[in-house]
Amino acid sequence: MKRFLLCLSLLSIGVTGMLAQSECLPQNYSIILGGGVSLPHVEGNRNDFFSKNGNRVGYDLMTEGRYYITPLFAAGLQYDYLRMARLPDKAHLHCIRPNITYRPLWSNGNQGLFLSFGIGYMNYQERTYKRGERNGHLFHKGYCGITFAAGYEFRISRKLSGMIRCDFLTADWFANPDARLYNTDGYDDGVNHNWFKNNITFFNLGFALQFGK
């Protein structure tokens, strides 16, 4: 009888530990799917789409995979698709990058905040039209981008959690490979622009679902 009670007690402790481990935010790996509003901020009018349409609000679709090295730190890969339009003008951005995430937890691992940093590739494309123009003007270029993200995570069910997040995406948009600013008539300002200049910045505010364990 004593052995039976001892085994029952150990089994109860084990089950409780398993439940406590499963009923929390992911701590091994996760897949994140989400979307939201993209708010661009443009400095100056060097860009055709934003020069014509201002800081046009768009939308953002994102997916992210995380591998948790510890419950506090994760390495991952994230992809964002941004689209802005004021028809017939339209612009979109693809951004993919590896990132690192710091995530402190509380409430027995059921809630947390996260901060992420990434460096990756941004592919920007826009097409703008003048009156009576059929095909429009296409601008297409790739950039090295820098991204930051912050947000709040909360548990919904055993393997599902929610996420309210803000992502910050930017790049050195207007420096050519020689690090000089120029225009179509050959003007060169004679200044070395090797320093990072974030003339366009995208702030993405949205909600995401996180699946994992």
Contacts in CASP RR format, 6 or more apart in sequence:
PFRMAT RR
TARGET T0000
AUTHOR 0000-0000-0000
METHOD contacts of the structure
MODEL  1
MKRFLLCLSLLSIGVTGMLAQSECLPQNYSIILGGGVSLPHVEGNRNDFF
SKNGNRVGYDLMTEGRYYITPLFAAGLQYDYLRMARLPDKAHLHCIRPNI
TYRPLWSNGNQGLFLSFGIGYMNYQERTYKRGERNGHLFHKGYCGITFAA
GYEFRISRKLSGMIRCDFLTADWFANPDARLYNTDGYDDGVNHNWFKNNI
TFFNLGFALQFGK
20 108 0 8 1.000
22 158 0 8 1.000
22 159 0 8 1.000
22 213 0 8 1.000
23 108 0 8 1.000
23 110 0 8 1.000
23 155 0 8 1.000
23 158 0 8 1.000
24 105 0 8 1.000
24 108 0 8 1.000
24 109 0 8 1.000
24 110 0 8 1.000
24 155 0 8 1.000
25 105 0 8 1.000
25 109 0 8 1.000
25 110 0 8 1.000
25 111 0 8 1.000
25 112 0 8 1.000
25 153 0 8 1.000
25 154 0 8 1.000
25 155 0 8 1.000
25 161 0 8 1.000
25 210 0 8 1.000
26 66 0 8 1.000
26 68 0 8 1.000
26 159 0 8 1.000
26 161 0 8 1.000
26 210 0 8 1.000
26 212 0 8 1.000
26 213 0 8 1.000
27 68 0 8 1.000
27 71 0 8 1.000
27 213 0 8 1.000
28 67 0 8 1.000
28 68 0 8 1.000
28 212 0 8 1.000
28 213 0 8 1.000
29 65 0 8 1.000
29 66 0 8 1.000
29 67 0 8 1.000
29 68 0 8 1.000
29 212 0 8 1.000
29 213 0 8 1.000
30 65 0 8 1.000
30 66 0 8 1.000
30 68 0 8 1.000
30 210 0 8 1.000
30 211 0 8 1.000
30 212 0 8 1.000
30 213 0 8 1.000
31 63 0 8 1.000
31 64 0 8 1.000
31 65 0 8 1.000
31 210 0 8 1.000
31 211 0 8 1.000
31 212 0 8 1.000
32 62 0 8 1.000
32 63 0 8 1.000
32 64 0 8 1.000
32 65 0 8 1.000
32 66 0 8 1.000
32 163 0 8 1.000
32 208 0 8 1.000
32 209 0 8 1.000
32 210 0 8 1.000
32 211 0 8 1.000
33 62 0 8 1.000
33 63 0 8 1.000
33 208 0 8 1.000
33 209 0 8 1.000
33 211 0 8 1.000
34 61 0 8 1.000
34 62 0 8 1.000
34 63 0 8 1.000
34 163 0 8 1.000
34 206 0 8 1.000
34 207 0 8 1.000
34 208 0 8 1.000
34 209 0 8 1.000
35 59 0 8 1.000
35 60 0 8 1.000
35 61 0 8 1.000
35 62 0 8 1.000
35 204 0 8 1.000
35 206 0 8 1.000
35 207 0 8 1.000
35 208 0 8 1.000
36 59 0 8 1.000
36 60 0 8 1.000
36 61 0 8 1.000
36 204 0 8 1.000
36 205 0 8 1.000
36 206 0 8 1.000
36 207 0 8 1.000
37 57 0 8 1.000
37 58 0 8 1.000
37 59 0 8 1.000
37 60 0 8 1.000
37 204 0 8 1.000
37 205 0 8 1.000
37 206 0 8 1.000
38 57 0 8 1.000
38 58 0 8 1.000
38 59 0 8 1.000
38 60 0 8 1.000
38 82 0 8 1.000
38 83 0 8 1.000
38 84 0 8 1.000
38 202 0 8 1.000
38 203 0 8 1.000
38 204 0 8 1.000
39 55 0 8 1.000
39 57 0 8 1.000
39 58 0 8 1.000
39 202 0 8 1.000
39 203 0 8 1.000
39 204 0 8 1.000
39 205 0 8 1.000
40 50 0 8 1.000
40 55 0 8 1.000
40 56 0 8 1.000
40 57 0 8 1.000
40 58 0 8 1.000
40 84 0 8 1.000
40 200 0 8 1.000
40 201 0 8 1.000
40 202 0 8 1.000
40 203 0 8 1.000
41 55 0 8 1.000
41 200 0 8 1.000
41 201 0 8 1.000
41 202 0 8 1.000
41 203 0 8 1.000
42 50 0 8 1.000
42 54 0 8 1.000
42 55 0 8 1.000
42 199 0 8 1.000
42 200 0 8 1.000
43 198 0 8 1.000
43 199 0 8 1.000
43 200 0 8 1.000
44 51 0 8 1.000
44 199 0 8 1.000
45 51 0 8 1.000
46 174 0 8 1.000
46 199 0 8 1.000
47 126 0 8 1.000
47 173 0 8 1.000
47 199 0 8 1.000
47 200 0 8 1.000
48 126 0 8 1.000
48 128 0 8 1.000
48 137 0 8 1.000
48 139 0 8 1.000
49 56 0 8 1.000
49 84 0 8 1.000
49 89 0 8 1.000
49 90 0 8 1.000
49 91 0 8 1.000
49 126 0 8 1.000
49 128 0 8 1.000
50 56 0 8 1.000
50 91 0 8 1.000
50 200 0 8 1.000
52 86 0 8 1.000
52 89 0 8 1.000
52 128 0 8 1.000
53 84 0 8 1.000
53 86 0 8 1.000
53 89 0 8 1.000
56 84 0 8 1.000
56 85 0 8 1.000
56 86 0 8 1.000
56 91 0 8 1.000
57 84 0 8 1.000
58 82 0 8 1.000
58 83 0 8 1.000
58 84 0 8 1.000
58 85 0 8 1.000
59 82 0 8 1.000
59 83 0 8 1.000
60 80 0 8 1.000
60 81 0 8 1.000
60 82 0 8 1.000
60 167 0 8 1.000
60 202 0 8 1.000
60 204 0 8 1.000
60 206 0 8 1.000
61 80 0 8 1.000
61 81 0 8 1.000
62 78 0 8 1.000
62 79 0 8 1.000
62 80 0 8 1.000
62 81 0 8 1.000
62 167 0 8 1.000
62 204 0 8 1.000
62 208 0 8 1.000
63 78 0 8 1.000
63 79 0 8 1.000
64 76 0 8 1.000
64 77 0 8 1.000
64 78 0 8 1.000
64 79 0 8 1.000
64 99 0 8 1.000
64 208 0 8 1.000
65 76 0 8 1.000
65 77 0 8 1.000
65 78 0 8 1.000
66 74 0 8 1.000
66 75 0 8 1.000
66 76 0 8 1.000
66 101 0 8 1.000
67 74 0 8 1.000
67 75 0 8 1.000
67 76 0 8 1.000
68 74 0 8 1.000
69 75 0 8 1.000
71 103 0 8 1.000
71 105 0 8 1.000
71 109 0 8 1.000
72 102 0 8 1.000
72 103 0 8 1.000
72 104 0 8 1.000
72 105 0 8 1.000
73 100 0 8 1.000
73 101 0 8 1.000
73 102 0 8 1.000
73 103 0 8 1.000
74 100 0 8 1.000
74 101 0 8 1.000
74 103 0 8 1.000
75 98 0 8 1.000
75 99 0 8 1.000
75 100 0 8 1.000
75 101 0 8 1.000
76 98 0 8 1.000
76 99 0 8 1.000
76 100 0 8 1.000
76 101 0 8 1.000
77 96 0 8 1.000
77 97 0 8 1.000
77 98 0 8 1.000
77 99 0 8 1.000
78 96 0 8 1.000
78 97 0 8 1.000
78 99 0 8 1.000
78 116 0 8 1.000
78 118 0 8 1.000
78 147 0 8 1.000
78 149 0 8 1.000
79 94 0 8 1.000
79 95 0 8 1.000
79 96 0 8 1.000
80 93 0 8 1.000
80 94 0 8 1.000
80 95 0 8 1.000
80 96 0 8 1.000
80 167 0 8 1.000
80 169 0 8 1.000
80 204 0 8 1.000
81 92 0 8 1.000
81 93 0 8 1.000
81 94 0 8 1.000
81 95 0 8 1.000
82 92 0 8 1.000
82 93 0 8 1.000
82 95 0 8 1.000
82 169 0 8 1.000
82 202 0 8 1.000
82 204 0 8 1.000
83 90 0 8 1.000
83 91 0 8 1.000
83 92 0 8 1.000
83 93 0 8 1.000
84 90 0 8 1.000
84 91 0 8 1.000
84 92 0 8 1.000
85 91 0 8 1.000
88 127 0 8 1.000
88 129 0 8 1.000
89 126 0 8 1.000
89 127 0 8 1.000
89 128 0 8 1.000
89 129 0 8 1.000
90 126 0 8 1.000
90 127 0 8 1.000
91 124 0 8 1.000
91 125 0 8 1.000
91 126 0 8 1.000
91 127 0 8 1.000
92 124 0 8 1.000
92 125 0 8 1.000
92 126 0 8 1.000
93 122 0 8 1.000
93 123 0 8 1.000
93 124 0 8 1.000
93 125 0 8 1.000
93 169 0 8 1.000
93 202 0 8 1.000
94 122 0 8 1.000
94 123 0 8 1.000
95 120 0 8 1.000
95 121 0 8 1.000
95 122 0 8 1.000
95 123 0 8 1.000
95 145 0 8 1.000
95 147 0 8 1.000
95 169 0 8 1.000
96 120 0 8 1.000
96 121 0 8 1.000
97 118 0 8 1.000
97 119 0 8 1.000
97 120 0 8 1.000
97 121 0 8 1.000
97 145 0 8 1.000
97 147 0 8 1.000
98 118 0 8 1.000
98 119 0 8 1.000
98 120 0 8 1.000
99 116 0 8 1.000
99 117 0 8 1.000
99 118 0 8 1.000
99 147 0 8 1.000
99 149 0 8 1.000
100 116 0 8 1.000
100 117 0 8 1.000
100 118 0 8 1.000
101 114 0 8 1.000
101 115 0 8 1.000
101 116 0 8 1.000
102 114 0 8 1.000
102 115 0 8 1.000
102 116 0 8 1.000
103 112 0 8 1.000
103 113 0 8 1.000
103 114 0 8 1.000
103 115 0 8 1.000
103 153 0 8 1.000
104 112 0 8 1.000
104 113 0 8 1.000
105 111 0 8 1.000
105 112 0 8 1.000
106 112 0 8 1.000
109 155 0 8 1.000
110 154 0 8 1.000
110 155 0 8 1.000
111 152 0 8 1.000
111 153 0 8 1.000
111 154 0 8 1.000
111 155 0 8 1.000
112 152 0 8 1.000
112 153 0 8 1.000
112 154 0 8 1.000
113 150 0 8 1.000
113 151 0 8 1.000
113 152 0 8 1.000
113 153 0 8 1.000
114 149 0 8 1.000
114 150 0 8 1.000
114 151 0 8 1.000
114 153 0 8 1.000
114 165 0 8 1.000
115 148 0 8 1.000
115 149 0 8 1.000
115 150 0 8 1.000
115 151 0 8 1.000
116 147 0 8 1.000
116 148 0 8 1.000
116 149 0 8 1.000
116 150 0 8 1.000
117 147 0 8 1.000
117 148 0 8 1.000
117 149 0 8 1.000
118 146 0 8 1.000
118 147 0 8 1.000
118 148 0 8 1.000
119 144 0 8 1.000
119 145 0 8 1.000
119 146 0 8 1.000
119 147 0 8 1.000
120 144 0 8 1.000
120 145 0 8 1.000
120 146 0 8 1.000
120 147 0 8 1.000
121 142 0 8 1.000
121 143 0 8 1.000
121 144 0 8 1.000
121 145 0 8 1.000
122 142 0 8 1.000
122 143 0 8 1.000
122 144 0 8 1.000
122 145 0 8 1.000
122 169 0 8 1.000
122 171 0 8 1.000
123 140 0 8 1.000
123 141 0 8 1.000
123 142 0 8 1.000
123 143 0 8 1.000
124 139 0 8 1.000
124 140 0 8 1.000
124 141 0 8 1.000
124 142 0 8 1.000
124 143 0 8 1.000
124 171 0 8 1.000
124 173 0 8 1.000
125 138 0 8 1.000
125 139 0 8 1.000
125 140 0 8 1.000
125 141 0 8 1.000
126 138 0 8 1.000
126 139 0 8 1.000
126 140 0 8 1.000
127 136 0 8 1.000
127 137 0 8 1.000
127 138 0 8 1.000
127 139 0 8 1.000
128 136 0 8 1.000
128 137 0 8 1.000
128 139 0 8 1.000
129 136 0 8 1.000
129 137 0 8 1.000
130 136 0 8 1.000
130 137 0 8 1.000
143 171 0 8 1.000
143 172 0 8 1.000
143 173 0 8 1.000
144 171 0 8 1.000
144 172 0 8 1.000
145 169 0 8 1.000
145 170 0 8 1.000
145 171 0 8 1.000
145 172 0 8 1.000
146 169 0 8 1.000
146 170 0 8 1.000
146 171 0 8 1.000
146 196 0 8 1.000
146 198 0 8 1.000
147 167 0 8 1.000
147 168 0 8 1.000
147 169 0 8 1.000
147 170 0 8 1.000
148 167 0 8 1.000
148 168 0 8 1.000
149 165 0 8 1.000
149 166 0 8 1.000
149 167 0 8 1.000
149 168 0 8 1.000
150 165 0 8 1.000
150 166 0 8 1.000
151 163 0 8 1.000
151 164 0 8 1.000
151 165 0 8 1.000
151 166 0 8 1.000
152 163 0 8 1.000
152 164 0 8 1.000
152 165 0 8 1.000
153 161 0 8 1.000
153 162 0 8 1.000
153 163 0 8 1.000
153 210 0 8 1.000
154 161 0 8 1.000
154 162 0 8 1.000
154 163 0 8 1.000
155 161 0 8 1.000
155 162 0 8 1.000
156 162 0 8 1.000
159 211 0 8 1.000
159 212 0 8 1.000
159 213 0 8 1.000
160 209 0 8 1.000
160 210 0 8 1.000
160 211 0 8 1.000
160 212 0 8 1.000
161 209 0 8 1.000
161 210 0 8 1.000
162 207 0 8 1.000
162 208 0 8 1.000
162 209 0 8 1.000
162 210 0 8 1.000
163 207 0 8 1.000
163 208 0 8 1.000
163 209 0 8 1.000
163 210 0 8 1.000
164 206 0 8 1.000
164 207 0 8 1.000
165 204 0 8 1.000
165 205 0 8 1.000
165 206 0 8 1.000
165 207 0 8 1.000
165 208 0 8 1.000
166 203 0 8 1.000
166 204 0 8 1.000
166 205 0 8 1.000
166 206 0 8 1.000
167 202 0 8 1.000
167 203 0 8 1.000
167 204 0 8 1.000
168 201 0 8 1.000
168 202 0 8 1.000
168 203 0 8 1.000
168 204 0 8 1.000
169 201 0 8 1.000
169 202 0 8 1.000
169 204 0 8 1.000
170 198 0 8 1.000
170 200 0 8 1.000
170 201 0 8 1.000
170 202 0 8 1.000
171 198 0 8 1.000
171 200 0 8 1.000
172 196 0 8 1.000
172 197 0 8 1.000
172 198 0 8 1.000
173 197 0 8 1.000
173 198 0 8 1.000
173 199 0 8 1.000
173 200 0 8 1.000
174 181 0 8 1.000
174 197 0 8 1.000
174 199 0 8 1.000
175 181 0 8 1.000
175 193 0 8 1.000
175 194 0 8 1.000
175 197 0 8 1.000
176 182 0 8 1.000
179 192 0 8 1.000
179 193 0 8 1.000
179 194 0 8 1.000
180 188 0 8 1.000
180 189 0 8 1.000
180 190 0 8 1.000
180 191 0 8 1.000
180 192 0 8 1.000
180 193 0 8 1.000
181 188 0 8 1.000
181 189 0 8 1.000
181 191 0 8 1.000
181 193 0 8 1.000
182 188 0 8 1.000
182 189 0 8 1.000
END
